[in-house]
Amino acid sequence: MQKLSIIVPVYNVEPYIHKCIDSILSQTFTDFELILVDDGSTDNSGRICDEYSIKDARIVVIHKLNGGQSKARNAGIDIAKATFISFIDADDYIAPGMIETLYGFAVKYDADISECGYISVFKDKEVICKFGKGIEYGEGNYLIEKFIESDIFYGVVTKLFKTALFNNIRFPVGRIYEDTWMTLNLCLEDLRYVRIDRPLYYYNQSDNSTLRSEITPRKAREYIYILESQLDLIDCKARDIVLKRRLYKRIMEKSVFWYLGLALSDKKILRRIYSKLYMRKMNYSIIDCLRSENIPTKNKFSFILCKAGLQGTVSFIKSLIS
């Protein structure tokens, strides 16, 4: 049995797929199976995957009807045979020693999850993004403390997981921010976690990526879903009442940012409908906002005015400043 299953969801990524697959096949660690899940691509991505599978016996290609990234990842999990699983996005690529490094630390520390830093790749620059310093290891509540401190990357692509973690769990189908839900879900488990600050994953930041693209009604609904689903996870899995309060506080602090994106939108449907729906789900008071040490002063000011229905005042002030 191979030591690692690498799962890559593939959908209309013809300009990027060669670089992604080549970076995986060039790894110094070679004992892996590469599962390429063609999620109903309408360009040549699926054909390119098949061509690679002919050249390298480690590659398995799944062709399926389009169902989104979560469904594609789940399809890969369903057939993964190795002890560990890694997820890589098809428009990204990895450093030659990433897998060997993560696998080595996972084995050394008997960790359920091992993680590295990453490099955000823009058109004209690269930005190193790393968490912590050197090598860090922890268990028990260690991971959830990192979540509360925002000292963890919420995506899954920089991590190596024991396959057993996915025995009874899958990515939520049809969602946009499935990584955030999965990361919180795993953080709430009693897991052993090791992290190195070396940036070994290259994270492509295209203008049409999920995070960088403009807010649409669908994305607004996903904001609401991820808020609800995270609060549900906390209610179901956090047993300690103090921990629940701290997690709730952190989720609300992060939600202020998402709320303002809706409340200050140029689109009426986002501003008049979705921002109000989001606020109802937040149930976050002005007093709690003012007391927070993690919300910037300008965001506190904007939040208070928006909650009072004075979005126009905030937009006017912003226009004067800019």
C-alpha positions in Angstrom: 0.0 0.0 0.0 1.3 3.5 -0.9 2.0 5.9 1.9 0.1 8.9 0.4 -2.9 9.7 -1.7 -2.7 13.1 -3.4 -6.2 14.3 -4.5 -6.5 17.1 -7.1 -10.0 18.3 -8.2 -9.7 19.4 -11.9 -12.2 21.7 -13.6 -11.3 23.9 -16.7 -7.7 24.6 -15.6 -6.0 23.9 -18.9 -3.6 26.8 -18.5 -2.4 25.6 -15.1 -2.8 21.8 -15.0 0.6 20.9 -16.5 2.5 23.0 -13.9 0.5 21.5 -11.1 0.9 17.8 -12.1 4.6 18.3 -13.0 5.3 19.7 -9.6 3.7 16.7 -8.0 5.5 14.2 -10.2 8.8 16.0 -9.4 8.5 15.4 -5.7 11.5 14.0 -3.8 9.0 11.7 -2.1 7.7 9.2 -4.6 5.6 6.6 -2.7 2.2 8.1 -3.6 -0.9 7.7 -5.8 -2.1 10.8 -7.6 -5.9 10.9 -7.9 -7.0 13.4 -10.6 -10.7 14.1 -10.4 -12.0 15.6 -13.7 -15.1 17.3 -12.5 -16.8 17.6 -15.9 -14.3 19.9 -17.5 -15.3 21.4 -20.9 -11.8 22.3 -22.0 -8.9 19.9 -22.5 -8.2 19.4 -18.8 -9.7 15.9 -18.7 -7.7 14.8 -21.8 -4.5 16.1 -20.3 -5.1 14.1 -17.1 -5.5 10.9 -19.2 -2.3 11.6 -21.1 -0.4 11.9 -17.8 -2.0 8.6 -16.5 -0.6 6.8 -19.5 2.9 8.0 -18.7 2.9 7.3 -14.9 1.2 4.3 -13.3 0.8 6.2 -10.0 -1.9 8.4 -11.6 -5.6 7.5 -11.3 -8.1 9.6 -13.2 -11.8 9.9 -12.3 -14.1 11.5 -14.9 -17.4 12.6 -13.4 -20.3 15.0 -14.1 -19.6 18.5 -12.7 -20.6 18.7 -9.1 -18.2 21.2 -7.6 -14.9 21.0 -5.7 -16.3 19.4 -2.6 -17.9 16.5 -4.6 -14.6 16.1 -6.5 -12.6 15.9 -3.3 -15.0 13.5 -1.8 -14.8 11.2 -4.9 -11.0 11.2 -4.4 -11.4 10.3 -0.7 -13.7 7.5 -1.5 -11.0 5.6 -3.5 -7.9 6.8 -1.6 -5.9 3.7 -0.4 -2.9 5.3 1.4 -2.3 6.1 5.0 -2.2 9.8 4.5 -4.1 12.2 2.2 -3.1 15.5 0.7 -5.3 18.0 -1.3 -3.8 20.2 -4.0 -5.8 22.6 -6.1 -5.2 22.2 -9.9 -4.3 25.9 -10.5 -1.6 25.7 -7.7 1.8 23.9 -7.5 4.1 22.7 -4.8 7.9 22.9 -4.0 9.9 19.7 -4.8 10.3 18.8 -1.1 6.9 19.6 0.2 5.5 16.1 0.5 8.7 14.6 1.9 8.9 17.3 4.5 5.2 17.0 5.6 5.3 13.2 5.6 8.6 13.1 7.5 7.2 15.4 10.3 3.9 13.5 10.4 5.7 10.2 11.0 8.3 11.7 13.4 5.6 13.2 15.7 2.9 10.6 15.0 0.8 13.6 14.0 -2.8 13.4 12.6 -2.1 16.6 10.6 1.1 18.2 9.4 1.3 21.6 7.8 3.6 24.0 6.1 3.5 27.7 5.1 2.5 28.9 1.6 3.4 31.5 -1.0 0.6 33.6 -2.5 1.3 34.0 -6.2 0.0 37.2 -7.9 0.5 38.4 -11.4 3.4 40.7 -10.5 4.6 39.4 -7.1 4.8 36.6 -4.6 4.0 37.0 -0.9 5.3 34.5 1.7 2.6 33.5 4.2 3.7 31.4 7.1 2.4 30.8 10.6 4.4 30.4 13.8 8.2 30.0 13.9 10.3 27.0 13.3 8.7 23.7 14.3 5.5 23.6 16.5 3.8 20.6 17.9 0.7 20.2 20.0 -2.3 18.0 20.9 -5.6 18.2 22.8 -6.9 21.8 22.5 -3.8 23.0 20.7 -5.5 23.2 17.3 -8.6 25.0 18.5 -6.4 27.5 20.3 -4.7 28.2 17.0 -8.1 28.7 15.4 -9.2 31.2 18.1 -5.9 33.1 17.7 -6.3 33.1 13.9 -2.9 31.5 13.9 -3.8 28.8 11.3 -4.5 28.7 7.6 -8.2 27.8 7.1 -7.6 26.0 3.8 -6.7 22.3 3.5 -4.2 22.5 0.7 -1.1 23.1 2.9 -1.8 20.1 5.1 -1.2 16.4 5.2 -3.9 14.3 6.9 -4.2 10.8 8.2 -6.7 9.2 6.0 -8.6 7.8 9.0 -9.8 11.3 9.8 -12.1 11.1 6.8 -13.7 7.7 7.8 -16.9 9.5 8.9 -16.6 12.9 7.4 -16.8 14.5 3.9 -16.6 18.0 2.5 -20.1 19.7 2.4 -21.4 19.4 -1.2 -22.4 22.5 -3.1 -20.7 25.0 -0.8 -18.0 27.6 -1.6 -16.2 27.9 1.7 -16.0 24.2 2.4 -12.4 24.5 3.6 -13.3 26.7 6.5 -16.0 24.3 7.7 -13.7 21.3 7.4 -10.8 23.1 9.2 -13.0 24.1 12.2 -14.5 20.6 12.3 -11.0 19.0 12.6 -9.8 21.7 15.0 -12.5 20.7 17.4 -11.2 17.1 17.5 -8.5 15.9 19.9 -5.7 15.6 17.3 -1.9 15.7 17.2 -0.7 18.5 15.0 2.8 19.5 13.8 3.6 22.6 11.8 6.7 24.0 10.1 7.0 27.6 9.0 8.6 26.8 5.6 6.5 28.0 2.7 6.3 25.1 0.3 2.9 25.5 -1.3 2.3 28.0 -4.2 -1.2 29.4 -3.9 -2.4 31.0 -7.1 -4.3 34.2 -6.5 -6.2 34.8 -9.8 -8.7 37.7 -10.1 -11.6 35.2 -10.5 -10.7 33.1 -7.5 -13.5 32.5 -4.9 -11.9 34.9 -2.4 -10.9 37.6 -4.8 -14.0 37.7 -7.1 -16.8 40.2 -6.4 -19.6 39.4 -4.0 -22.7 38.0 -5.6 -26.0 36.9 -4.1 -24.7 33.3 -4.2 -21.6 34.3 -2.3 -23.7 36.2 0.2 -25.8 33.1 0.8 -22.5 31.2 1.4 -21.4 33.8 3.9 -24.7 33.1 5.8 -24.2 29.3 5.5 -20.6 29.3 6.7 -21.6 31.4 9.7 -24.5 29.1 10.6 -22.5 26.0 10.0 -19.6 27.1 12.2 -21.9 28.0 15.0 -23.6 24.6 14.7 -20.2 22.9 14.9 -19.3 24.8 18.0 -22.7 23.9 19.6 -22.3 20.2 18.7 -18.6 19.6 19.4 -17.3 22.2 22.0 -18.2 20.7 25.4 -16.5 23.3 27.6 -18.7 26.4 28.1 -15.7 28.8 28.3 -14.3 27.4 25.1 -17.7 27.8 23.4 -17.8 31.5 24.4 -14.3 32.1 23.2 -15.0 30.4 19.9 -18.3 32.3 19.5 -16.5 35.6 20.1 -13.9 34.8 17.5 -16.4 33.8 14.9 -18.3 37.1 15.6 -15.1 39.2 15.3 -14.4 37.6 11.9 -18.0 38.0 10.8 -17.9 41.8 11.3 -15.6 41.9 8.2 -18.0 39.8 6.1 -21.0 41.7 7.3 -19.4 45.1 6.2 -18.7 43.6 2.8 -22.5 43.1 2.4 -23.7 46.3 4.2 -21.4 48.6 2.1 -21.9 46.9 -1.2 -22.9 48.9 -4.3 -25.6 46.2 -5.0 -28.9 47.0 -3.5 -29.9 43.3 -3.0 -26.7 42.7 -0.9 -27.0 45.9 1.1 -30.8 45.8 1.7 -31.5 42.1 2.0 -28.4 39.9 2.6 -26.7 42.2 5.1 -29.8 42.2 7.2 -30.1 38.4 7.0 -26.5 38.1 8.0 -26.8 40.4 10.9 -29.7 38.3 12.3 -27.5 35.3 12.2 -24.7 37.1 13.9 -26.6 38.4 16.9 -23.6 40.5 17.8 -24.1 43.5 20.0 -22.5 46.9 19.7 -21.1 46.6 23.3 -19.3 43.3 22.4 -17.9 44.9 19.3 -16.6 47.9 21.2 -15.0 45.7 23.8 -13.2 43.5 21.2 -9.4 43.9 21.0 -9.3 42.1 17.6 -11.6 44.4 15.5 -9.9 47.5 14.0 -11.3 50.8 15.2 -12.5 51.8 11.7 -14.4 48.5 11.4 -16.0 49.1 14.9 -17.1 52.5 13.7 -18.4 51.2 10.4 -20.2 48.3 12.1 -22.1 50.6 14.6 -23.2 52.9 11.8 -24.3 50.1 9.5 -26.2 48.4 12.3 -28.0 51.7 12.9 -28.9 51.8 9.2 -26.4 54.5 8.3 -24.5 52.7 5.5 -24.6 55.8 3.4 -22.7 57.8 6.0 -19.9 55.2 6.1 -19.7 55.1 2.3 -19.6 58.9 2.2 -16.8 59.1 4.8 -14.8 56.4 2.9 -15.1 58.4 -0.4 -13.8 61.5 1.4 -10.8 59.6 2.8 -10.0 57.8 -0.5 
